[in-house]
């Protein structure tokens, strides 16, 4: 709701805060956080955070989990990080 302003004012920061509260327990929150950081919805693309949340999302099992889509998004974020860093610990 907060992420897209559905039924309330759009507030990406509040959406992130709420997703982070449940992301380690629920697939949808983890994948949404990964996508927020991968797409720059919070104002800036952050592929490293995206990778962290894609990894959390990949740890879930169940009918809502789309292995192909998450795997493709994870690989895209991973490639971006590898292409834009000089070594371990470098920022993008």
Secondary structure, 3 states (H helix, E strand, C coil): CCCCCCCCCCCHHHHHHHHHHHCCCCHHHHHHHHHHHHHCCCCCCCHHHHHHHHHHHHCCCCCCCCHHHHHHHHHHHHHHHHHCCCCCCCCC
